[in-house]
Amino acid sequence: MKVALRSLLGTMLAAACTHGLAVPTCTVATGATLSFGPVVALASTGDVATNSGSSFWLNCTSDVTAAPALYSATPRTLTSGGHSLPFALSAVTPGGAELPTTSPGAALEFARNGSNQAVTLHGRIYSSNFGSLPAGTYARSVALTLEY
């Protein structure tokens, strides 16, 4: 009788393990860096734009049905000591629609097939914000939220 019970239990466990549920998943494969490079803040200097190139990669499985969306609640200000320099952040184009600061985020259209997909972020510093800022290295870490 013990042998039959073990055999039945083994069959039940095998059947339970063969029907796993897939969980829709999106992951960030690598982070991104925006670098505005050296800026000379003269009245004749125009806006300064940059983008993250293809260094920002997302990977979503094919069972993610809605377009993933991106937003960032991080203040859009570069800082150096007590000085600050506002910048714009977009998932479209430099100076394009601002990346939202709250949910719902900006929808990202890319293939959801389980492979890494490039996402480009764009930044812009408007020359009108240069003012009389002192020279220095202005920086900010930006946290992005991906919802799907």
Secondary structure, DSSP 8 states (H G I E B T S, - for coil): -HHHHHHHHHHHHHHHHS-------EEEEE------------TT---EEEE-TT--EEEE-TT--S--EEE--S--EEEETTEEEE-EEESSSTTSSB--SSSS-EE-----SSS-EE---EEEE-GGGTTT--SS--B-----EEE-
